[in-house]
């Protein structure tokens, strides 16, 4: 594992720890697409789903991963 991959793991670990300890029921997600920016309010389940998807993306983008 190289230094950049180690940083990715540290970011994932930190994010998951923060999310697990944050018991809020509503979250604001900020989006940007081209020149458009908007905010959506999501519930805890939607927030956790978004974090899980982000973690999967980080792993797929930064590590050799064979999906069997």
VMD Tcl script that builds the backbone (N, CA, C; Angstrom):
set m [mol new atoms 204]
animate dup $m
set s [atomselect $m all]
$s set {name element resname resid chain x y z} {
  {N N UNK 1 A 0.854 -1.168 0.000}
  {CA C UNK 1 A 0.000 0.000 0.000}
  {C C UNK 1 A 0.903 1.235 0.000}
  {N N UNK 2 A 0.615 2.143 -0.925}
  {CA C UNK 2 A 1.422 3.356 -0.984}
  {C C UNK 2 A 0.844 4.439 -0.065}
  {N N UNK 3 A 1.553 5.561 0.007}
  {CA C UNK 3 A 1.160 6.630 0.933}
  {C C UNK 3 A -0.201 7.236 0.578}
  {N N UNK 4 A -0.468 7.374 -0.710}
  {CA C UNK 4 A -1.760 7.925 -1.140}
  {C C UNK 4 A -2.905 6.989 -0.737}
  {N N UNK 5 A -2.710 5.692 -0.890}
  {CA C UNK 5 A -3.732 4.729 -0.496}
  {C C UNK 5 A -3.947 4.745 1.016}
  {N N UNK 6 A -2.868 4.912 1.761}
  {CA C UNK 6 A -2.983 4.995 3.214}
  {C C UNK 6 A -3.827 6.204 3.611}
  {N N UNK 7 A -3.631 7.329 2.913}
  {CA C UNK 7 A -4.429 8.523 3.198}
  {C C UNK 7 A -5.912 8.263 2.906}
  {N N UNK 8 A -6.198 7.537 1.835}
  {CA C UNK 8 A -7.588 7.201 1.504}
  {C C UNK 8 A -8.204 6.378 2.627}
  {N N UNK 9 A -7.474 5.378 3.116}
  {CA C UNK 9 A -7.968 4.542 4.217}
  {C C UNK 9 A -8.207 5.394 5.463}
  {N N UNK 10 A -7.295 6.311 5.758}
  {CA C UNK 10 A -7.459 7.194 6.918}
  {C C UNK 10 A -8.695 8.072 6.758}
  {N N UNK 11 A -8.932 8.604 5.550}
  {CA C UNK 11 A -10.122 9.427 5.287}
  {C C UNK 11 A -11.401 8.609 5.464}
  {N N UNK 12 A -11.398 7.392 4.939}
  {CA C UNK 12 A -12.563 6.515 5.079}
  {C C UNK 12 A -12.818 6.220 6.549}
  {N N UNK 13 A -11.777 5.860 7.275}
  {CA C UNK 13 A -11.898 5.520 8.695}
  {C C UNK 13 A -12.447 6.707 9.490}
  {N N UNK 14 A -11.897 7.884 9.233}
  {CA C UNK 14 A -12.332 9.091 9.931}
  {C C UNK 14 A -13.795 9.412 9.614}
  {N N UNK 15 A -14.155 9.330 8.350}
  {CA C UNK 15 A -15.528 9.619 7.938}
  {C C UNK 15 A -16.514 8.647 8.567}
  {N N UNK 16 A -16.195 7.345 8.520}
  {CA C UNK 16 A -17.098 6.353 9.104}
  {C C UNK 16 A -17.242 6.549 10.608}
  {N N UNK 17 A -16.158 6.897 11.285}
  {CA C UNK 17 A -16.231 7.159 12.721}
  {C C UNK 17 A -17.118 8.348 13.029}
  {N N UNK 18 A -16.973 9.405 12.254}
  {CA C UNK 18 A -17.793 10.601 12.458}
  {C C UNK 18 A -19.263 10.320 12.202}
  {N N UNK 19 A -19.549 9.602 11.136}
  {CA C UNK 19 A -20.935 9.298 10.774}
  {C C UNK 19 A -21.578 8.393 11.819}
  {N N UNK 20 A -20.836 7.420 12.308}
  {CA C UNK 20 A -21.383 6.494 13.308}
  {C C UNK 20 A -21.754 7.224 14.593}
  {N N UNK 21 A -20.986 8.247 14.945}
  {CA C UNK 21 A -21.220 8.972 16.196}
  {C C UNK 21 A -22.208 10.124 16.061}
  {N N UNK 22 A -22.552 10.505 14.836}
  {CA C UNK 22 A -23.479 11.613 14.593}
  {C C UNK 22 A -24.895 11.050 14.505}
  {N N UNK 23 A -25.716 11.348 15.482}
  {CA C UNK 23 A -27.062 10.771 15.563}
  {C C UNK 23 A -28.157 11.721 15.071}
  {N N UNK 24 A -27.785 12.728 14.298}
  {CA C UNK 24 A -28.789 13.661 13.771}
  {C C UNK 24 A -29.814 12.906 12.927}
  {N N UNK 25 A -30.985 13.475 12.783}
  {CA C UNK 25 A -32.029 12.832 11.985}
  {C C UNK 25 A -32.162 13.448 10.599}
  {N N UNK 26 A -31.594 14.643 10.397}
  {CA C UNK 26 A -31.615 15.301 9.092}
  {C C UNK 26 A -30.233 15.835 8.762}
  {N N UNK 27 A -29.894 15.782 7.483}
  {CA C UNK 27 A -28.585 16.222 7.013}
  {C C UNK 27 A -28.775 17.026 5.741}
  {N N UNK 28 A -27.916 18.010 5.533}
  {CA C UNK 28 A -27.929 18.776 4.295}
  {C C UNK 28 A -26.821 18.253 3.399}
  {N N UNK 29 A -27.196 17.864 2.190}
  {CA C UNK 29 A -26.221 17.432 1.193}
  {C C UNK 29 A -26.133 18.525 0.141}
  {N N UNK 30 A -24.916 18.933 -0.171}
  {CA C UNK 30 A -24.675 20.001 -1.137}
  {C C UNK 30 A -24.203 19.384 -2.450}
  {N N UNK 31 A -24.788 19.833 -3.543}
  {CA C UNK 31 A -24.483 19.295 -4.858}
  {C C UNK 31 A -24.024 20.412 -5.779}
  {N N UNK 32 A -23.153 20.048 -6.726}
  {CA C UNK 32 A -22.693 20.988 -7.737}
  {C C UNK 32 A -22.571 20.221 -9.045}
  {N N UNK 33 A -23.243 20.741 -10.062}
  {CA C UNK 33 A -23.205 20.137 -11.386}
  {C C UNK 33 A -23.058 21.262 -12.393}
  {N N UNK 34 A -21.875 21.386 -12.949}
  {CA C UNK 34 A -21.612 22.510 -13.841}
  {C C UNK 34 A -21.700 23.807 -13.061}
  {N N UNK 35 A -22.555 24.715 -13.527}
  {CA C UNK 35 A -22.740 25.993 -12.834}
  {C C UNK 35 A -23.901 25.951 -11.846}
  {N N UNK 36 A -24.571 24.841 -11.770}
  {CA C UNK 36 A -25.717 24.710 -10.860}
  {C C UNK 36 A -25.279 24.140 -9.518}
  {N N UNK 37 A -25.761 24.758 -8.460}
  {CA C UNK 37 A -25.510 24.273 -7.107}
  {C C UNK 37 A -26.835 24.232 -6.361}
  {N N UNK 38 A -27.016 23.195 -5.543}
  {CA C UNK 38 A -28.237 23.091 -4.753}
  {C C UNK 38 A -27.985 22.261 -3.507}
  {N N UNK 39 A -28.926 22.367 -2.587}
  {CA C UNK 39 A -28.857 21.643 -1.321}
  {C C UNK 39 A -30.130 20.827 -1.164}
  {N N UNK 40 A -29.964 19.610 -0.679}
  {CA C UNK 40 A -31.106 18.750 -0.377}
  {C C UNK 40 A -31.010 18.301 1.071}
  {N N UNK 41 A -32.147 18.237 1.733}
  {CA C UNK 41 A -32.205 17.717 3.096}
  {C C UNK 41 A -32.591 16.250 3.014}
  {N N UNK 42 A -31.786 15.403 3.671}
  {CA C UNK 42 A -32.035 13.960 3.641}
  {C C UNK 42 A -32.121 13.426 5.065}
  {N N UNK 43 A -32.784 12.277 5.218}
  {CA C UNK 43 A -32.872 11.660 6.542}
  {C C UNK 43 A -31.612 10.825 6.817}
  {N N UNK 44 A -31.526 10.271 8.010}
  {CA C UNK 44 A -30.326 9.527 8.413}
  {C C UNK 44 A -30.061 8.337 7.489}
  {N N UNK 45 A -31.099 7.617 7.128}
  {CA C UNK 45 A -30.917 6.450 6.259}
  {C C UNK 45 A -30.333 6.853 4.905}
  {N N UNK 46 A -30.853 7.917 4.316}
  {CA C UNK 46 A -30.337 8.395 3.033}
  {C C UNK 46 A -28.899 8.880 3.177}
  {N N UNK 47 A -28.601 9.531 4.296}
  {CA C UNK 47 A -27.249 10.020 4.550}
  {C C UNK 47 A -26.272 8.849 4.653}
  {N N UNK 48 A -26.649 7.819 5.416}
  {CA C UNK 48 A -25.783 6.650 5.562}
  {C C UNK 48 A -25.584 5.947 4.220}
  {N N UNK 49 A -26.628 5.871 3.417}
  {CA C UNK 49 A -26.509 5.259 2.089}
  {C C UNK 49 A -25.522 6.041 1.234}
  {N N UNK 50 A -25.584 7.363 1.278}
  {CA C UNK 50 A -24.658 8.193 0.506}
  {C C UNK 50 A -23.220 7.981 0.967}
  {N N UNK 51 A -23.009 7.859 2.268}
  {CA C UNK 51 A -21.664 7.623 2.794}
  {C C UNK 51 A -21.155 6.262 2.346}
  {N N UNK 52 A -22.000 5.247 2.396}
  {CA C UNK 52 A -21.601 3.910 1.942}
  {C C UNK 52 A -21.203 3.950 0.469}
  {N N UNK 53 A -21.978 4.634 -0.349}
  {CA C UNK 53 A -21.661 4.747 -1.773}
  {C C UNK 53 A -20.337 5.481 -1.976}
  {N N UNK 54 A -20.073 6.518 -1.180}
  {CA C UNK 54 A -18.812 7.247 -1.259}
  {C C UNK 54 A -17.641 6.329 -0.898}
  {N N UNK 55 A -17.793 5.523 0.161}
  {CA C UNK 55 A -16.728 4.602 0.574}
  {C C UNK 55 A -16.433 3.605 -0.546}
  {N N UNK 56 A -17.469 3.036 -1.136}
  {CA C UNK 56 A -17.276 2.086 -2.235}
  {C C UNK 56 A -16.529 2.748 -3.388}
  {N N UNK 57 A -16.916 3.976 -3.721}
  {CA C UNK 57 A -16.259 4.712 -4.799}
  {C C UNK 57 A -14.784 4.956 -4.483}
  {N N UNK 58 A -14.484 5.319 -3.242}
  {CA C UNK 58 A -13.097 5.553 -2.847}
  {C C UNK 58 A -12.261 4.283 -2.989}
  {N N UNK 59 A -12.819 3.161 -2.577}
  {CA C UNK 59 A -12.102 1.885 -2.688}
  {C C UNK 59 A -11.890 1.527 -4.155}
  {N N UNK 60 A -12.939 1.635 -4.959}
  {CA C UNK 60 A -12.829 1.289 -6.379}
  {C C UNK 60 A -11.846 2.193 -7.113}
  {N N UNK 61 A -11.801 3.474 -6.756}
  {CA C UNK 61 A -10.943 4.428 -7.457}
  {C C UNK 61 A -9.488 4.392 -7.015}
  {N N UNK 62 A -9.207 3.822 -5.844}
  {CA C UNK 62 A -7.857 3.934 -5.302}
  {C C UNK 62 A -7.154 2.610 -5.043}
  {N N UNK 63 A -7.844 1.504 -5.276}
  {CA C UNK 63 A -7.254 0.199 -5.014}
  {C C UNK 63 A -7.591 -0.754 -6.154}
  {N N UNK 64 A -6.674 -1.681 -6.408}
  {CA C UNK 64 A -6.962 -2.745 -7.364}
  {C C UNK 64 A -7.989 -3.646 -6.711}
  {N N UNK 65 A -9.125 -3.789 -7.347}
  {CA C UNK 65 A -10.219 -4.521 -6.728}
  {C C UNK 65 A -10.869 -5.410 -7.774}
  {N N UNK 66 A -10.875 -6.702 -7.514}
  {CA C UNK 66 A -11.536 -7.633 -8.418}
  {C C UNK 66 A -12.872 -8.019 -7.820}
  {N N UNK 67 A -13.920 -7.703 -8.524}
  {CA C UNK 67 A -15.270 -7.997 -8.059}
  {C C UNK 67 A -15.683 -9.355 -8.607}
  {N N UNK 68 A -15.778 -10.346 -7.744}
  {CA C UNK 68 A -16.104 -11.704 -8.197}
  {C C UNK 68 A -17.567 -12.003 -8.025}
}
mol reanalyze $m
mol bondsrecalc $m
mol representation Tube
mol addrep $m
